[in-house]
Amino acid sequence: MKKIDFEAHFYTAEYANYLRTRKDMPREEVDQTCIRMVYGPNIVVPRSFAFENKFLDLGVGRLEEMDAAGIDIQVLSLALPGCNEFEASEGTALAKQTNDELSKVVNKYPDRFIGLAALAPQDPSGAANELERAVKELGLRGAKIDSHARGEYLDDKKYWGIFEKAESLDVPIYIHPTIPSPSILKPYADYGMPLAGAAFGFAAETALHVMRLIYSGLFDKYPGLKIVLGHLGEGLPFWFYRIDFSWLKPWIDEGLRPKIAKKPSEYIQSNFTVTTSGMSFLPAFLCSYLVLGADKIAFSVDYPYEASEEAVKSLESMPVCDSDKEKIFHLNAERLFKLS
């Protein structure tokens, strides 16, 4: 069965070097023992040199790991921290440079890699223009945005040109987690990355961002917009009944509801695809499967943070029919990316 990994991350050498020369956070600090990714005063992630090299390897080593796991194609996107973390001019320049390098890799291995553009939404018009360039000139198939743009959420209408461009190009935007925005970070940062990161803060941050996008009316304005969420929907499928609470209870004053055309869950069902990245867990998979159906789930690993072979074996073992596994492993990704 063909397998497309919808979320696999990379750095270019230039991007890694930039992170290591930064004085402000986020930045990388390197010594003889390891590399430390520093997001904040108490939010530090150590990683080995071997692990960092997995981000930088966009050739033989990565392909060998894909082959060993039976993965045909990886969808490549820039690893954290993304271009949304920097000053607008720096972020825009880094996004262009990174997308140029990513395009070279995709063109070198067109049967093995698909690229999602890096964007710097803190420069909204520049990000929309870069998305168009990345798709039309570089052959990339969409974009990945790491949630908030230097603490601002993209429900603000000044950012909507990015979504308008994505809808007009008919390409998906992957909203990926990052640490919670500065305005709400302290309760997470008190316990460092174990709370602010993948274990909880990432999902809480991204789910909040999605609800803001829905409440803003974004999907009424751009009904063809396609959004992708990792980690089986960042917890939102579990909360479907609760996110519709204000629409389900007759005693709630209608004036308190956001002025949107549908219930929040209906936008997730119509405009979103969720991926299996980093969630090799049967109960969570079954929740998303029962709530959204196989047409709205796509396989992904979250490489190299997660192991490709484990992710493949996990989905292969799920108690669903082979036709639905075909959709999840590759057909849904092929539809979103319009692959022949």
N, C-alpha and C positions, 0 to 999 in steps of 0.2 A: 504494500500500500504506500503510495507517495506521501511524503511528509514535508510540510513547510513550517519551519520554525518562525513564528511571527514576531518574536522579540529576541534579538541577539545584539549585544552591545560591542562597541569598539571605541578606541582612541586612534587618532593619527599621532605620529611622532611629534608633529608641530603642536598639537593640542596638549599633549602630555608635557612638553617643554614649557608651554605657556603656564600651565597650572603650577609648575615648579618654580617659576620666576615671579609669581604673584606675591605681593606683600599682604594684600587684603585677603579675607576669606570669601569664598572657598579657595583652597590651594592644596597642593601636594608638598609634603616635607619628606625629604629623603635622607636617610643615614645608612650606615653600613649594614644594619640589621633588617630594615624594612622600609616601606613607603607608608606614610600616614596621610590619609585624605582628611583634611581639616575643614569642617563645615561651620564650626563655631567654637567658642571657648571650651565647651564641655561636650562637643559632638565631633569625635575623632574616630576614624575607621582605619586601623592598621591593615596592610595587605602585603603579601610577599612579592618579591620581584617576579617569581614564576607566575603568580596570578596576574600581575600587571601586564606581563608579556602576552597573556591570552587576549587582552583588549587590543594590543598592538598588532597581533598576528592576523593579517587579512589574506593569508596565502596558504601554504602547504600544511602547516600545523593545524590550522582551523579546519581545513578541508578533511584532513585525516580523522579528526575528532567527529566531524559530521558523518563521514562514511562509517566509522565504527558504530555510531548510534543509529544508522539508517536514515539520516536526515538528508533530503535532497536539496533543499533551499533554505538559507537563512535570510530573514529580513533584518538588515543591519540598521541600527540607530545609535547615535552618539551616547556614550555612557554618561552617568552623572559625574560632575555637575554639568548641566547643559549651558548653552549660550544665553539662556534667560537669566543667568546669575550675575552678569557683568554689566558694566556701564554700556549704554546703548551702542555707542560707536565701536567699542571693543567687541561686543556680542555680535553685531552685524558683520564685522570683518571676519571674525572667527567662524561664523556660520557659513559665509561664502567660501572661505578657505577649506573648511571641512567638507562641504558639499562637493567642491571640485575634486578633492581627493577620493571621496566616496564614489563619485561617478567613475573615476578611473578604475577602481576595484570592480565595480559592477560591470563595466565594459570589458574588463579582462576576464571575468568569470560570469558571463551572462546567464548561464544555466544553473549557477549555484547561489548567486546573491541577488537580492532586491534591496534597494536603498530607500530609507526615509530621511528626508531633509532635516537638518538642524535649522532652527529659527531663533531669532532674538525678538520676541514679541514686544519688548520694551521700546522698540522702534516699530510701531504697528505698520506704517506704510512700507518701511523697508522689509519687514517680515513678509508682507503680502507679495511684494515684488520678488523677493528671494524665493518664495514658494513657487511662483509662476516660472521663474528662471530654472529652478531645480527640476520642475516637471517637464517643461517644454524644451529646454536646452540640454539639461544634464541627464534626462531619462530616469529621474527618481520618481517614486510612485506615491508619494504622500509626504507627511511630516510627522515628527514627534516633538511635543512640547512638554517640558517638565513642570506641569502645574503652574504655580504663580510666577509672575514676572517681577522679580525683585520686590515681592510682597504684595503685588497687585494681582487681582483675579481678572480673568479674561471676560467676565460678564459685563465689565465696563464697556460701553458702546464704542469707546475709542479703539478697542481691539477688534471690533466686528469685521473690519475689512479683511482680516486674516481668514475668518470663517467664510465670508462671502467669496473670497478667492478659492478656497478649498471646494466649496459647493460648485462654483462655475467650472473648475477643473475636474470635478467629479473624482476627487482623491480623498482618502481618509486622513484624519488627524488622530494620532495616538497620544492621549493624555497620560503621561507617565508620572509616577510619584516623585516628589522630592521631600525634603524635610518641611515641616509646617512653616507657614509664613512668619516673619519676625513678630507680627502683632500677637500671635498666639503661641510662640515657640517655647516660652519659659517653662510652662508646666511639663513639657516634654524634655527640654534640655536639662532639667534637674536630674534626670536619670540617664542622660547621654543618648548615644545612638541606639542602645537596646530598646528605648521607648520612642525616640524621635524617628527612627528608621523603619526598616521593613517589618518589624514585629507588630507595630501599631500605628505610629505616626504617619507613615506613608499612605496607608489606606484611609485613615481619617482625613488627611489633607486632601487627597484626590476625590474622595466621596463628597466632601464639602464643596470643592470646586465644581463638581458636576451638578450638584443641586443648585448652586448659584447660577450656572449656565441655564439650567432648565427654568428656574424661577424668573430669569431675566427676559424670557420670551425669545431667546436666540433661535430656537428650533421652529417657532412660528414664522419668524422672519426668513429662515433658511431651512425649509423642510427637507431638502435633499442632502443636508449636511450629514456626513458619516464620521462618527467618533468611535475610537477603539479604546477599551480599558483593559489593563492587565489584571492578573491575580483574581480571575473569575469575577470581575466586576467590582473590586475594591469593597466588598461587603454589601453592595447595594441590592443584589437579588434577595439576600436574606431579609432586607428591610422593606421589601415591596409594599407590604400592607401598611407599614408605618409611614412611609414617605407619601402615601395617598391619604393619610389620616384626615387632613382638612377637607378632603373631597368626599369622604365616606361617612362622616358623622353629621347628621342633620342638625344637631344643636350648635354647630360651629357657624359663627357669623360669616356669610359669604364675603363680606367686605374685607375680611382678614386674609382671604386667599390671594396668592399671586395672580395677576391678570394674564393667565395663559389659557390656551384653548383646550388642553387635555390634562388629564391627571399626570403627575410626574412619571409614574411607572410606564405610561403609554409612550412617552418620549424615549425611554430606555429601550423599550421593545421595538420601536420603529427606527431609531437613529443610531443605536449602539451595537457594537459587537464586543464581546468580552473574550479574553484569551486565558489559557490555562497556565500562564507563566508563574512559576514559583509556587504552584498550588497542587502538588501531587497528593491530594487528600480526598478520599471518596465522598464523605458527607458534603463537603463544600462543592465538589463537582456536581453531585446529584441535585443539590439545591439550585444551582445555576441552570442545569439541564432541565429540571422540571419547570422552572420559572420562565426561561427564555427559549428553550428548545434548541435542537442541534444546529439550526440555521444561523444562530447568533453566537456560536462559540467557535473559536479558532485555537488550534494547538500552538503553544509556544513554550520555550524552555526558560527564558531569562538568562541565557548564556552570557558570560561564564559564571554568574552568581550561582546558578544551578547546573546540575549535571544533565547532559543531553540524554544519556542512556536511561537514567532514572525517569525522566519526563516521558520518554517514549514508552517505556514499560508500564508506567502508571496509566497512561491513556489506553494502551492496548488491553489492560486488564479491566477497564471500566465495564460494568454490566449494561452495555447498550449495543444495539444492532450494528452490523458491519456498515450498513448504508449511512448511518449517522456518524460512525467513526470516519468514513470517507469525507463527509462534510467537514468534520472538525479537523482532521489531519491535513486536508489540502483544498477541498472544493470551495469552502467559504473564503479562504485567502485568495484563491484564483478569481473568484467573483469580485471581491473588493478591489483587486489590483488589475482586473480585466486581462488576465493571462489567457492566452489561447490554449 
